[in-house]
Amino acid sequence: MKNICVFCGSSPGIDPAYLRMANKLGEEISARGLGLVYGGSNLGLMGAVAKSTLSGGSCVTGIMPKVFEGKVQHPDLTELIITDTMHQRKAIMFEISDAFIALPGGFGTFEEMLEIFTWLQIGYSSKPCGILNVNGYYDELLKFFDKAVEMRFVRKEHLDAIIVDTDSKKIFDKFEKFKLVKVDKWIDR
Ligand code: AMP
C-alpha cells in the first residue's frame, strides 16, 4: 500500500471525538510511511486529517473540482489536482489510492464510500475499504446495511467485505489481511 484515500466531513461535527480521530488517522498514515489522498479542502475533518498527515512528514494529495479552487483548498498540500468535474475527481482518487477509509461525514462522504462499496461488489475494485465508526456515528447505517442483507438486496459476503473498526491502527491491520471474496452480485436470479 502507498496511498490511503480518506473520505470525511467538510464539517467537524459536534462531537470532539471526530476531530480527534481525524488527527489520529493522519498520524497513523504518516507513521506507516503512507500518503494521503483526499478532497483537498482545509475545512472540518478534511482539513484536520490533511494537517496531521503533513505534520508527520507524509505526502498529501488533494483532488478538487474547479468549482472549489481557491475557495477552500488546503494551503500546504504536497500536490493539488484540479479536475473539471466531481466525477473526474472521484475517478482520480480511486486510481491513485490503494485503500479507502470513511470517517464521520455527511452526504459527500456517504456518496463517496458507497460508490467504492458498489465497485467492490461488481468486481470493478478489489481495493480494501473501511469505515472508522467513531463513537457509534455509523451504527444506524450499519444496522440498515444488515436489513438490506436480510431483505435480500445485498449479499452477506459483500457486506462482510466492508471493514469496520473503531480504532485507526486496527483498521490498517485488517486492510493488510484483506482478501476479496468473489461472489456473483445478483441474488435470487
Ligand atoms: P460532506 O461529507 O458532505 O461534508 O462531504 C465531504 C466529502 O465530499 C469529502 O470526502 C470530499 O471528498 C468531498 N468534498 C467536500 N467538500 C469538498 C471540497 N471543498 N473539495 C473537494 N471535495 C470536497
Residues whose N, C-alpha, C, O or C-beta is under 5 A from the ligand:
A	BS01	AMP	V6 F7 C8 G9 S10 S11 G39 G40 S41 I63 M64 P65 F68 V72 G105 G106 F107 G108 T109
